[in-house]
Amino acid sequence: MTAHSSTASYSSRAKTGWTFRCTRHSRPGSAGTRLPGFRPGQLRDALSPGGGLVKVRCMRRTLHLWPLDQACDAHAATLRLHLGATAAAARRHHLSVPELARWAESSITELHDGPLSYRDLQERIGKQHPATGVEEIPLGIKWAWESGHIACRNTATSLHREARQFALLNHAHPGLSLASDDPHAATIRLVRRYLRAYGPAAEGDLLWWSGLPRTQVSLALAALRPEITLLHVHGLKGEQMALTCDIDQLRTSQPLPDDHVRLLAFEDPSFKGYFTTRSRYHDPAHTTRAFNPIGEVRATITVAGRIAGTWAWDKKTRTVQHELFARAPRHVSRLIRLQLDRTQAFLRGEPC
């Protein structure tokens, strides 16, 4: 599977991956602590017509924000996965795929004159088809969106809220097409981007991150065999994969300093990239405190790249609450407090 194998004492904290991930919980605070000078309007502008990001349902059937030039690969590689889930939901309501497609076409037709809110789109389709059941229209809209024909934006004026608006894809993101006739090639490119962002990583990490069937991932890895090196990372079990072109950089990477403190979001993309090698960034003794029952990482406080506690925004009191898993050194505690205060001020700046 690899061009060659090597063994090295790389730090398991030397590299943290980063892709765009869309979450509704703690997202603004995380962006504020990660990106110096970040303003909420920047995210809204990036998702507006002419912006550089698009919201796509892809890996593990969850929502991600992707740069426009990469979104088609994420969509095409995972299309069968999330359309299959929607089709299964439709079958529970006695709807066939052809029926879903017809309702999706109704959604597309209603959007030709311009974008509509979710409620307005449902009402317009309902007026055209007054005898419909409760689930047909929402599932048809979902099928049109997940097929890549329409786009969904959050047009709320605050990152604390969501106001869904649907539009034709070429209206919301002029020039963008999510159509692809080669999902295998798209999967290869998606896996390559994963290894660039998250390597060294195990195959189990990649399977968790992508949510793709093992057969599909294995075929992509086989195609990438000349580009991959297997290696051993100090502190991690088994062989890890990395792109050969990244090996020199990995050899010289240094662990994050002990006073590196960050507040990260629920399902933060760095942690979303690993599963079988999660010990690189958390103590297994704190798993139930750091992760929810279905394995999603909570909003966390990290020190030197490892999870040291959790945090949450309390809507009622408009304050940031937190819990540390162990007492931190005094100078680190001061830095944590500083991050908490900054995040609280940032979140208070957004309208309720």
C-alpha positions in Angstrom: 0.0 0.0 0.0 3.0 2.3 0.4 6.0 3.4 -1.5 8.1 2.4 1.5 7.8 2.0 5.3 9.7 3.9 7.9 9.9 4.2 11.7 10.3 7.5 13.4 9.7 9.0 16.8 7.3 11.7 15.6 5.3 13.6 18.2 1.7 12.6 18.2 0.9 16.3 19.0 3.0 17.8 16.2 0.2 18.2 13.7 -3.5 19.0 14.0 -5.7 18.8 11.0 -8.0 21.6 9.9 -10.9 21.5 7.4 -14.0 23.6 7.4 -16.7 22.1 9.6 -20.1 23.5 10.1 -21.6 23.1 13.6 -24.3 25.0 15.4 -22.9 24.6 18.9 -20.1 27.0 20.0 -19.1 27.7 16.4 -18.7 31.5 16.7 -16.5 31.2 19.9 -14.3 28.6 18.3 -13.8 30.8 15.1 -13.1 33.7 17.4 -10.3 32.0 19.3 -8.8 30.2 16.3 -8.7 33.1 13.8 -7.3 36.4 15.1 -9.5 39.3 14.1 -12.4 37.1 13.0 -15.7 38.9 12.5 -19.0 37.0 12.1 -19.8 39.0 9.0 -16.8 37.4 7.3 -18.5 34.0 7.6 -21.8 35.3 6.3 -20.0 37.0 3.3 -18.0 33.8 2.5 -21.3 31.9 2.3 -23.1 34.5 0.2 -23.2 34.6 -3.6 -19.7 35.4 -4.8 -18.2 34.1 -1.5 -15.6 31.3 -1.3 -17.5 28.7 0.9 -20.5 26.4 0.4 -22.4 24.3 2.9 -22.4 20.6 1.8 -23.7 17.5 3.5 -20.9 15.0 3.0 -18.7 13.0 5.4 -20.7 11.0 7.9 -23.8 12.6 6.5 -23.0 15.8 8.5 -22.7 19.4 7.3 -19.4 20.9 6.3 -18.3 24.2 4.9 -16.0 23.7 1.9 -14.0 26.0 -0.4 -15.8 26.0 -3.7 -12.9 24.3 -5.6 -13.0 21.3 -3.2 -16.8 21.0 -2.6 -17.5 18.8 -5.6 -15.1 16.1 -4.5 -16.6 16.0 -1.0 -20.1 15.9 -2.5 -19.4 13.3 -5.2 -17.4 10.9 -2.9 -20.2 10.8 -0.3 -23.3 11.3 -2.5 -24.4 7.6 -2.4 -24.0 7.7 1.4 -26.3 10.6 2.2 -28.8 10.0 -0.6 -29.1 6.5 0.7 -30.1 7.8 4.1 -32.7 10.1 2.6 -34.1 7.3 0.5 -34.4 5.1 3.6 -36.2 7.9 5.4 -38.6 8.2 2.5 -39.3 4.5 2.4 -40.5 4.7 6.0 -43.1 7.1 4.7 -43.9 4.9 1.7 -42.2 7.2 -0.8 -40.2 5.8 -3.7 -37.0 7.4 -5.1 -38.9 8.5 -8.3 -41.5 10.2 -6.1 -38.7 11.9 -4.2 -37.2 13.1 -7.4 -40.6 14.6 -8.5 -40.9 16.5 -5.2 -37.3 17.7 -5.6 -38.1 19.0 -9.1 -41.0 20.9 -7.6 -38.6 22.5 -5.2 -36.2 23.5 -8.0 -39.1 25.0 -10.1 -40.3 27.2 -7.2 -36.8 28.6 -6.7 -36.3 29.7 -10.3 -37.5 33.2 -9.5 -35.2 33.6 -6.5 -34.3 32.3 -3.0 -37.0 31.4 -0.5 -37.0 30.7 3.2 -37.6 27.1 4.2 -41.2 27.9 5.3 -42.0 29.9 2.2 -40.7 27.1 -0.1 -42.8 24.5 1.7 -45.9 26.7 1.5 -45.4 27.4 -2.3 -45.1 23.7 -3.1 -48.0 22.9 -0.9 -50.2 25.4 -2.7 -49.3 23.7 -6.0 -50.0 20.3 -4.5 -52.7 20.7 -1.8 -53.3 16.9 -1.3 -49.7 16.1 -0.1 -48.8 14.3 3.1 -46.8 15.9 5.9 -43.4 14.4 4.8 -43.4 14.6 1.0 -42.4 18.2 0.6 -39.6 18.3 3.3 -38.1 15.1 1.9 -38.3 16.4 -1.6 -36.5 19.6 -0.6 -33.9 17.5 1.2 -33.4 15.3 -1.9 -32.9 18.4 -4.1 -30.4 19.9 -1.7 -28.4 16.7 -1.1 -28.4 15.9 -4.8 -26.6 19.2 -5.4 -29.3 21.1 -7.3 -30.1 23.7 -4.6 -28.1 25.3 -1.9 -29.0 26.1 1.7 -27.7 29.2 3.5 -28.1 30.6 7.0 -29.3 34.2 6.6 -29.7 35.0 10.3 -28.0 38.2 11.4 -26.6 36.4 14.4 -24.4 33.3 14.7 -26.5 32.3 17.7 -29.5 31.7 15.4 -30.3 29.9 12.1 -32.7 31.1 9.3 -32.5 28.6 6.5 -32.9 30.0 3.0 -32.8 27.8 -0.2 -31.8 28.9 -3.7 -30.8 27.3 -6.9 -27.1 26.3 -6.7 -26.1 28.5 -9.6 -27.8 31.5 -8.0 -26.3 31.0 -4.5 -22.9 30.1 -5.8 -22.5 31.2 -9.5 -20.3 29.0 -11.5 -20.3 26.1 -9.0 -21.3 22.6 -10.1 -21.5 19.7 -7.7 -22.1 17.2 -10.5 -19.5 14.5 -11.1 -19.5 11.3 -13.1 -16.5 9.8 -11.4 -17.0 9.3 -7.6 -13.9 7.1 -7.4 -11.7 9.9 -8.6 -13.4 12.3 -6.2 -12.8 9.8 -3.3 -9.1 9.6 -4.2 -8.8 13.4 -4.1 -10.8 13.6 -0.8 -8.6 11.0 0.8 -5.5 12.8 -0.4 -6.8 16.0 1.2 -7.5 14.1 4.4 -3.9 12.8 4.6 -2.5 16.3 3.9 -4.6 17.7 6.8 -4.5 14.9 9.3 -1.5 12.6 8.6 0.0 10.7 10.2 -3.3 8.9 10.7 -4.6 5.3 10.8 -7.0 3.8 8.3 -9.5 3.6 11.1 -9.2 7.4 11.6 -9.9 7.9 7.9 -12.9 5.6 8.0 -14.4 7.4 11.0 -13.8 10.9 9.4 -15.3 10.0 6.0 -18.1 7.6 7.1 -17.4 5.9 3.7 -17.6 2.1 3.3 -14.2 0.3 3.8 -14.3 -1.0 0.2 -14.5 2.6 -1.2 -11.7 3.8 1.1 -9.5 0.8 0.3 -9.8 1.4 -3.4 -8.8 5.0 -3.0 -5.8 4.1 -0.8 -4.7 1.5 -3.4 -4.7 4.2 -6.0 -2.7 6.5 -3.8 -0.2 3.8 -2.9 2.8 5.5 -4.6 2.1 8.7 -2.6 1.8 7.2 0.8 4.4 6.2 3.4 3.7 4.0 6.4 5.3 5.0 9.6 5.3 4.5 13.4 4.5 7.5 15.6 5.8 7.5 19.2 2.8 7.1 21.6 0.4 5.6 19.0 -0.2 2.0 18.3 0.2 0.4 14.9 1.3 1.9 11.6 0.1 5.3 10.5 -0.2 6.8 7.0 1.2 10.0 5.7 1.8 11.5 2.3 5.4 11.0 1.3 5.7 14.6 0.3 5.0 15.6 3.9 7.5 13.4 5.6 10.4 15.9 5.8 8.0 18.4 7.4 6.8 15.8 9.8 10.3 14.9 10.8 11.0 18.4 11.9 7.7 19.2 13.4 7.7 20.2 17.1 5.1 19.6 19.7 2.9 22.6 20.7 4.3 24.5 23.7 2.9 23.8 27.1 1.3 27.3 27.3 -0.6 26.8 24.0 -4.3 27.2 25.0 -7.4 27.2 22.7 -11.1 26.9 23.0 -12.5 24.6 20.3 -16.0 23.9 19.1 -18.4 21.0 19.4 -17.2 18.5 16.8 -14.1 20.6 16.1 -12.5 19.6 12.7 -9.2 18.8 14.3 -10.7 16.2 16.6 -13.1 15.0 13.9 -10.2 13.7 11.9 -9.3 10.9 14.4 -10.9 8.0 16.1 -8.6 5.0 16.6 -5.7 7.3 17.5 -7.6 9.7 19.7 -5.1 9.2 22.5 -2.9 11.7 20.7 -5.1 14.5 22.1 -7.0 13.1 25.1 -6.7 10.9 28.1 -9.0 7.9 27.8 -9.9 8.3 31.4 -11.8 11.5 30.4 -13.5 10.0 27.4 -17.1 10.3 28.7 -16.5 13.9 29.7 -14.8 14.9 26.4 -17.2 13.0 24.1 -20.9 12.6 24.0 -22.5 9.1 23.9 -22.3 8.8 20.1 -18.6 9.7 20.0 -18.8 13.4 19.0 -16.3 15.6 20.7 -17.8 18.3 23.0 -16.7 22.0 23.0 -13.2 21.7 24.6 -10.4 23.5 26.2 -7.0 22.4 24.9 -3.6 22.8 26.4 -0.6 22.0 24.2 -3.0 20.3 21.8 -4.6 17.9 24.3 -8.1 18.2 25.8 -7.9 19.6 29.3 -11.6 20.4 29.9 -14.8 21.5 28.3 -16.8 24.8 27.9 -20.3 25.8 27.0 -22.2 29.0 26.2 -25.1 29.6 28.6 -27.8 31.4 26.7 -29.8 32.5 29.8 -26.9 34.1 31.6 -24.9 34.9 28.5 -21.8 33.6 30.1 -19.2 30.9 29.2 -19.2 28.0 31.7 -16.3 25.6 31.8 -14.9 22.5 33.6 -11.3 21.5 33.8 -10.4 17.8 34.2 -7.4 18.5 36.4 -5.8 21.5 38.1 -3.7 23.5 35.7 -0.4 25.3 36.5 -1.0 28.9 37.5 0.3 30.4 34.3 -1.8 28.1 32.2 -4.9 28.9 34.3 -4.4 32.5 33.6 -4.3 31.8 29.8 -7.4 29.7 30.1 -9.2 32.4 31.9 -8.1 34.9 29.2 -9.4 32.7 26.5 -12.7 32.2 28.3 -13.1 36.0 28.9 -12.4 36.7 25.2 -14.8 34.1 24.0 -17.5 35.4 26.3 -17.0 38.9 25.1 -17.1 37.7 21.5 -20.3 35.8 22.0 -22.0 38.6 23.9 -21.3 40.8 20.9 -23.7 38.8 18.7 -27.4 39.6 19.0 -29.5 37.0 20.9 
